[in-house]
Amino acid sequence: MTFAATLTPGTHQLEIEGVRQVYHVAGTGPVCLVHSGGPGMGWEYLRMPALEAHLTMVYLEPVGTGSSGRLADRRDYRIDTYARFVHGVLDHLGADRAYLLGHSHGGFVVQRYALDHPDRVDGLILHSTSPITGPAFWNDAMANLQRLPERLPHRPQAAAIPAVFPQALAATDDETFTVLMRQVLPAYFADYWAQEAELAPAFAGFRAWIGPSGGVEPAPFDVRDELGSLRVPALIVSGKQDFICGSHWGTLLHEAMPTSRLLVLDCGHMAHLERPDAFGRAVVAFVGAQAGTAA
Protein backbone atom coordinates (compact mmCIF):
# COMPACT_ATOMS: atom_id res chain seq x y z
CA MET A 1 0.00 0.00 0.00
CA THR A 2 1.26 3.48 -0.84
CA PHE A 3 0.58 6.13 1.75
CA ALA A 4 0.41 9.89 1.42
CA ALA A 5 2.69 12.36 3.16
CA THR A 6 0.66 11.77 6.32
CA LEU A 7 2.97 8.80 7.02
CA THR A 8 6.28 10.52 6.35
CA PRO A 9 8.50 10.75 9.44
CA GLY A 10 7.82 13.70 11.69
CA THR A 11 4.98 15.44 13.45
CA HIS A 12 1.58 15.79 11.84
CA GLN A 13 -1.87 16.95 12.81
CA LEU A 14 -5.46 16.79 11.67
CA GLU A 15 -8.82 17.88 12.99
CA ILE A 16 -11.33 15.35 14.34
CA GLU A 17 -14.73 16.48 15.58
CA GLY A 18 -13.39 20.02 15.55
CA VAL A 19 -10.44 19.15 17.82
CA ARG A 20 -6.75 19.11 16.85
CA GLN A 21 -5.16 15.64 16.94
CA VAL A 22 -1.35 15.53 16.80
CA TYR A 23 0.61 12.39 15.96
CA HIS A 24 4.24 11.48 15.32
CA VAL A 25 5.53 9.05 12.69
CA ALA A 26 8.82 7.13 12.92
CA GLY A 27 10.17 3.94 11.42
CA THR A 28 9.38 1.72 8.49
CA GLY A 29 7.25 -1.36 7.90
CA PRO A 30 3.64 -2.24 8.72
CA VAL A 31 1.69 0.55 10.40
CA CYS A 32 1.37 0.35 14.19
CA LEU A 33 -0.69 3.04 15.91
CA VAL A 34 0.40 3.61 19.53
CA HIS A 35 -1.89 4.92 22.27
CA SER A 36 -0.29 5.92 25.57
CA GLY A 37 -1.77 5.54 29.04
CA GLY A 38 -3.12 7.73 31.76
CA PRO A 39 -5.44 9.20 30.83
CA GLY A 40 -3.49 12.44 30.72
CA MET A 41 0.11 11.22 30.40
CA GLY A 42 2.46 12.62 27.77
CA TRP A 43 3.22 10.21 24.92
CA GLU A 44 7.02 10.42 24.97
CA TYR A 45 7.64 7.70 27.58
CA LEU A 46 6.19 5.19 25.09
CA ARG A 47 8.63 5.96 22.27
CA MET A 48 10.12 2.62 21.13
CA PRO A 49 13.03 3.12 18.72
CA ALA A 50 13.78 -0.62 18.60
CA LEU A 51 10.37 -1.30 17.08
CA GLU A 52 10.81 1.50 14.55
CA ALA A 53 13.29 -0.73 12.72
CA HIS A 54 10.40 -3.10 11.95
CA LEU A 55 7.22 -1.02 12.04
CA THR A 56 5.97 2.39 11.02
CA MET A 57 5.11 3.63 14.49
CA VAL A 58 2.37 6.26 14.69
CA TYR A 59 2.44 7.75 18.20
CA LEU A 60 -0.68 9.66 19.17
CA GLU A 61 -0.72 12.62 21.50
CA PRO A 62 -4.14 11.79 22.98
CA VAL A 63 -6.59 14.68 23.00
CA GLY A 64 -6.31 16.61 26.23
CA THR A 65 -2.52 16.23 26.30
CA GLY A 66 0.50 17.88 24.73
CA SER A 67 -0.06 19.77 21.51
CA SER A 68 -3.38 18.08 20.76
CA GLY A 69 -6.57 20.00 21.39
CA ARG A 70 -8.78 20.01 24.45
CA LEU A 71 -12.37 18.83 24.64
CA ALA A 72 -14.93 21.48 25.57
CA ASP A 73 -16.38 19.27 28.31
CA ARG A 74 -13.82 17.28 30.31
CA ARG A 75 -16.49 14.67 31.06
CA ASP A 76 -16.16 13.60 27.41
CA TYR A 77 -12.66 12.16 27.93
CA ARG A 78 -14.13 8.67 27.72
CA ILE A 79 -12.77 5.45 26.24
CA ASP A 80 -15.24 5.61 23.37
CA THR A 81 -14.14 9.18 22.61
CA TYR A 82 -10.49 8.16 22.36
CA ALA A 83 -11.52 5.20 20.15
CA ARG A 84 -13.28 7.59 17.75
CA PHE A 85 -10.09 9.62 17.50
CA VAL A 86 -8.13 6.43 16.70
CA HIS A 87 -10.61 5.78 13.90
CA GLY A 88 -10.18 9.31 12.58
CA VAL A 89 -6.40 8.99 12.51
CA LEU A 90 -6.48 5.65 10.68
CA ASP A 91 -8.85 7.11 8.10
CA HIS A 92 -6.59 10.14 7.72
CA LEU A 93 -3.56 7.91 7.20
CA GLY A 94 -5.36 5.95 4.51
CA ALA A 95 -4.58 2.77 6.44
CA ASP A 96 -7.20 0.13 5.68
CA ARG A 97 -5.73 -1.97 8.48
CA ALA A 98 -3.07 -1.47 11.15
CA TYR A 99 -1.62 -2.91 14.30
CA LEU A 100 -2.67 -1.16 17.49
CA LEU A 101 -0.44 -0.95 20.55
CA GLY A 102 -2.14 0.30 23.69
CA HIS A 103 -0.43 0.79 27.03
CA SER A 104 -2.43 0.74 30.28
CA HIS A 105 -5.45 3.04 29.74
CA GLY A 106 -4.46 3.08 26.07
CA GLY A 107 -5.05 -0.68 26.15
CA PHE A 108 -8.68 -0.05 27.10
CA VAL A 109 -8.96 2.28 24.12
CA VAL A 110 -7.56 -0.15 21.55
CA GLN A 111 -9.67 -3.01 22.93
CA ARG A 112 -12.75 -0.85 22.44
CA TYR A 113 -11.63 0.11 18.95
CA ALA A 114 -10.95 -3.50 17.92
CA LEU A 115 -14.37 -4.56 19.18
CA ASP A 116 -16.05 -1.79 17.19
CA HIS A 117 -13.88 -2.11 14.05
CA PRO A 118 -12.27 -5.58 13.91
CA ASP A 119 -11.92 -5.30 10.13
CA ARG A 120 -9.45 -2.42 10.57
CA VAL A 121 -7.06 -4.25 12.94
CA ASP A 122 -4.21 -6.56 11.88
CA GLY A 123 -3.33 -7.30 15.48
CA LEU A 124 -3.39 -5.92 19.03
CA ILE A 125 -0.39 -5.45 21.31
CA LEU A 126 -1.98 -5.05 24.75
CA HIS A 127 0.75 -3.76 27.03
CA SER A 128 0.17 -3.74 30.80
CA THR A 129 -3.59 -3.45 30.64
CA SER A 130 -6.79 -5.21 31.69
CA PRO A 131 -10.21 -6.17 30.30
CA ILE A 132 -11.93 -4.56 33.30
CA THR A 133 -11.70 -1.70 35.78
CA GLY A 134 -14.14 -1.03 38.61
CA PRO A 135 -13.85 -1.39 42.41
CA ALA A 136 -12.03 -4.75 42.47
CA PHE A 137 -9.42 -3.46 40.02
CA TRP A 138 -8.77 -0.25 41.95
CA ASN A 139 -8.81 -1.92 45.37
CA ASP A 140 -6.18 -4.35 44.16
CA ALA A 141 -4.04 -1.52 42.77
CA MET A 142 -4.21 0.48 46.00
CA ALA A 143 -3.40 -2.57 48.12
CA ASN A 144 -0.38 -3.31 45.93
CA LEU A 145 0.76 0.29 46.18
CA GLN A 146 0.54 0.22 49.97
CA ARG A 147 2.81 -2.84 49.93
CA LEU A 148 5.48 -1.06 47.87
CA PRO A 149 7.70 -0.13 50.88
CA GLU A 150 7.44 -3.71 52.12
CA ARG A 151 8.33 -5.09 48.70
CA LEU A 152 11.34 -2.75 48.45
CA PRO A 153 12.57 -2.43 52.04
CA HIS A 154 16.08 -1.63 50.80
CA ARG A 155 14.75 1.46 48.98
CA PRO A 156 13.88 4.12 51.57
CA GLN A 157 12.59 6.36 48.76
CA ALA A 158 9.66 3.98 48.30
CA ALA A 159 8.17 4.73 51.72
CA ALA A 160 6.64 8.09 50.74
CA ILE A 161 5.04 7.03 47.46
CA PRO A 162 1.79 5.46 48.75
CA ALA A 163 0.82 8.74 50.42
CA VAL A 164 1.63 10.83 47.32
CA PHE A 165 -0.53 8.86 44.88
CA PRO A 166 -3.89 10.03 46.35
CA GLN A 167 -2.59 13.60 46.31
CA ALA A 168 -1.82 13.23 42.59
CA LEU A 169 -5.33 11.96 41.91
CA ALA A 170 -6.74 14.97 43.77
CA ALA A 171 -4.65 17.54 41.85
CA THR A 172 -6.58 20.34 40.15
CA ASP A 173 -3.96 21.83 37.83
CA ASP A 174 -1.48 20.44 35.31
CA GLU A 175 1.65 21.65 37.10
CA THR A 176 0.73 20.07 40.44
CA PHE A 177 -0.38 16.88 38.72
CA THR A 178 2.92 16.65 36.82
CA VAL A 179 5.04 17.26 39.93
CA LEU A 180 3.18 14.64 41.98
CA MET A 181 3.12 12.05 39.20
CA ARG A 182 6.88 12.46 38.81
CA GLN A 183 7.18 11.48 42.48
CA VAL A 184 4.91 8.47 41.96
CA LEU A 185 6.58 7.19 38.76
CA PRO A 186 9.02 4.80 40.52
CA ALA A 187 6.02 2.77 41.73
CA TYR A 188 5.36 1.78 38.14
CA PHE A 189 8.61 -0.22 37.97
CA ALA A 190 9.77 -3.42 39.64
CA ASP A 191 12.74 -1.52 41.11
CA TYR A 192 13.17 1.88 39.50
CA TRP A 193 16.32 2.73 41.44
CA ALA A 194 18.12 -0.42 40.22
CA GLN A 195 17.69 0.80 36.61
CA GLU A 196 17.54 4.54 37.16
CA ALA A 197 20.36 5.36 34.75
CA GLU A 198 18.52 3.63 31.89
CA LEU A 199 14.98 4.65 32.86
CA ALA A 200 15.32 8.31 33.82
CA PRO A 201 15.92 9.61 30.26
CA ALA A 202 12.49 8.34 29.15
CA PHE A 203 10.89 10.72 31.65
CA ALA A 204 13.24 13.68 31.34
CA GLY A 205 10.52 15.84 29.83
CA PHE A 206 7.58 14.07 31.44
CA ARG A 207 4.36 16.05 31.70
CA ALA A 208 0.83 15.16 32.70
CA TRP A 209 -2.51 16.90 32.17
CA ILE A 210 -5.33 16.77 34.69
CA GLY A 211 -8.24 17.44 32.30
CA PRO A 212 -8.60 13.87 30.96
CA SER A 213 -8.98 12.50 34.50
CA GLY A 214 -12.40 14.19 34.52
CA GLY A 215 -13.79 11.75 31.97
CA VAL A 216 -17.05 10.16 33.07
CA GLU A 217 -17.64 6.60 31.86
CA PRO A 218 -21.25 5.35 31.74
CA ALA A 219 -20.12 2.19 33.59
CA PRO A 220 -16.85 0.60 34.71
CA PHE A 221 -14.90 -0.81 31.78
CA ASP A 222 -15.60 -4.53 31.35
CA VAL A 223 -15.36 -6.10 27.89
CA ARG A 224 -14.69 -9.72 28.84
CA ASP A 225 -17.92 -11.03 27.33
CA GLU A 226 -17.39 -9.07 24.11
CA LEU A 227 -13.78 -10.21 23.70
CA GLY A 228 -14.87 -13.84 23.43
CA SER A 229 -16.17 -13.26 19.92
CA LEU A 230 -13.21 -11.15 18.75
CA ARG A 231 -10.95 -12.95 16.28
CA VAL A 232 -8.24 -10.32 16.03
CA PRO A 233 -4.78 -11.74 16.92
CA ALA A 234 -3.42 -10.29 20.16
CA LEU A 235 -0.17 -10.23 22.10
CA ILE A 236 -0.70 -9.50 25.80
CA VAL A 237 2.35 -8.38 27.82
CA SER A 238 2.08 -8.18 31.60
CA GLY A 239 4.57 -7.53 34.41
CA LYS A 240 4.76 -9.67 37.54
CA GLN A 241 5.55 -6.59 39.66
CA ASP A 242 3.04 -4.23 38.04
CA PHE A 243 1.00 -2.74 40.89
CA ILE A 244 -1.88 -1.53 38.74
CA CYS A 245 -2.24 -3.88 35.71
CA GLY A 246 -0.31 -6.93 36.81
CA SER A 247 -0.29 -10.49 35.52
CA HIS A 248 -3.63 -11.31 37.19
CA TRP A 249 -5.35 -8.84 34.89
CA GLY A 250 -3.29 -9.93 31.90
CA THR A 251 -4.37 -13.50 32.54
CA LEU A 252 -8.04 -12.44 32.66
CA LEU A 253 -7.52 -10.69 29.34
CA HIS A 254 -5.85 -13.76 27.85
CA GLU A 255 -8.64 -16.04 29.06
CA ALA A 256 -11.24 -13.75 27.48
CA MET A 257 -9.49 -13.63 24.09
CA PRO A 258 -9.35 -16.93 22.17
CA THR A 259 -6.81 -15.53 19.70
CA SER A 260 -4.32 -14.14 22.24
CA ARG A 261 -0.85 -15.03 23.45
CA LEU A 262 0.23 -14.00 26.97
CA LEU A 263 3.78 -13.01 27.85
CA VAL A 264 4.49 -12.38 31.55
CA LEU A 265 7.80 -10.64 32.27
CA ASP A 266 9.60 -9.99 35.55
CA CYS A 267 9.01 -6.24 35.57
CA GLY A 268 6.52 -3.55 36.51
CA HIS A 269 4.18 -1.47 34.35
CA MET A 270 6.76 -0.48 31.75
CA ALA A 271 8.03 -3.66 30.07
CA HIS A 272 9.17 -1.70 27.01
CA LEU A 273 11.63 0.17 29.26
CA GLU A 274 12.43 -2.43 31.93
CA ARG A 275 12.76 -5.44 29.61
CA PRO A 276 13.17 -3.81 26.20
CA ASP A 277 14.87 -6.75 24.49
CA ALA A 278 12.26 -9.32 25.53
CA PHE A 279 9.43 -6.89 24.79
CA GLY A 280 10.83 -5.98 21.37
CA ARG A 281 11.49 -9.58 20.36
CA ALA A 282 7.95 -10.57 21.32
CA VAL A 283 6.34 -7.77 19.33
CA VAL A 284 8.47 -8.36 16.24
CA ALA A 285 7.78 -12.11 16.38
CA PHE A 286 4.06 -11.45 16.80
CA VAL A 287 3.93 -9.14 13.79
CA GLY A 288 6.06 -11.54 11.76
CA ALA A 289 3.71 -14.41 12.59
CA GLN A 290 0.71 -12.43 11.37
CA ALA A 291 2.54 -11.50 8.17
CA GLY A 292 3.41 -15.17 7.63
CA THR A 293 -0.21 -16.18 8.14
CA ALA A 294 -1.39 -13.53 5.69
CA ALA A 295 1.14 -14.72 3.12
Rosetta blueprint (number, residue, H / E / L):
1 M L
2 T L
3 F L
4 A L
5 A H
6 T H
7 L H
8 T L
9 P L
10 G E
11 T E
12 H E
13 Q E
14 L E
15 E E
16 I E
17 E L
18 G L
19 V E
20 R E
21 Q E
22 V E
23 Y E
24 H E
25 V E
26 A E
27 G E
28 T L
29 G L
30 P L
31 V E
32 C E
33 L E
34 V E
35 H E
36 S L
37 G L
38 G L
39 P L
40 G L
41 M E
42 G L
43 W L
44 E H
45 Y H
46 L H
47 R L
48 M L
49 P H
50 A H
51 L H
52 E H
53 A L
54 H L
55 L L
56 T E
57 M E
58 V E
59 Y E
60 L E
61 E E
62 P L
63 V L
64 G L
65 T L
66 G L
67 S L
68 S L
69 G L
70 R L
71 L L
72 A L
73 D L
74 R H
75 R H
76 D H
77 Y L
78 R L
79 I H
80 D H
81 T H
82 Y H
83 A H
84 R H
85 F H
86 V H
87 H H
88 G H
89 V H
90 L H
91 D H
92 H H
93 L H
94 G L
95 A L
96 D L
97 R L
98 A E
99 Y E
100 L E
101 L E
102 G E
103 H E
104 S L
105 H H
106 G H
107 G H
108 F H
109 V H
110 V H
111 Q H
112 R H
113 Y H
114 A H
115 L H
116 D H
117 H L
118 P H
119 D H
120 R H
121 V E
122 D E
123 G E
124 L E
125 I E
126 L E
127 H E
128 S L
129 T L
130 S L
131 P L
132 I E
133 T L
134 G L
135 P H
136 A H
137 F H
138 W H
139 N H
140 D H
141 A H
142 M H
143 A H
144 N H
145 L H
146 Q H
147 R L
148 L H
149 P H
150 E H
151 R H
152 L L
153 P L
154 H L
155 R L
156 P H
157 Q H
158 A H
159 A H
160 A H
161 I H
162 P H
163 A H
164 V H
165 F H
166 P H
167 Q H
168 A H
169 L H
170 A L
171 A L
172 T L
173 D L
174 D H
175 E H
176 T H
177 F H
178 T H
179 V H
180 L H
181 M H
182 R H
183 Q H
184 V H
185 L H
186 P H
187 A H
188 Y H
189 F L
190 A L
191 D L
192 Y H
193 W H
194 A H
195 Q H
196 E H
197 A H
198 E H
199 L H
200 A H
201 P H
202 A H
203 F H
204 A L
205 G L
206 F L
207 R L
208 A E
209 W L
210 I L
211 G H
212 P H
213 S H
214 G H
215 G L
216 V L
217 E L
218 P L
219 A L
220 P L
221 F L
222 D E
223 V L
224 R H
225 D H
226 E H
227 L H
228 G L
229 S L
230 L L
231 R L
232 V L
233 P L
234 A E
235 L E
236 I E
237 V E
238 S E
239 G E
240 K L
241 Q L
242 D L
243 F L
244 I L
245 C L
246 G L
247 S H
248 H H
249 W H
250 G H
251 T H
252 L H
253 L H
254 H H
255 E H
256 A H
257 M L
258 P L
259 T L
260 S E
261 R E
262 L E
263 L E
264 V E
265 L E
266 D L
267 C L
268 G L
269 H L
270 M L
271 A H
272 H H
273 L H
274 E H
275 R L
276 P H
277 D H
278 A H
279 F H
280 G H
281 R H
282 A H
283 V H
284 V H
285 A H
286 F H
287 V H
288 G H
289 A H
290 Q H
291 A H
292 G H
293 T H
294 A H
295 A L
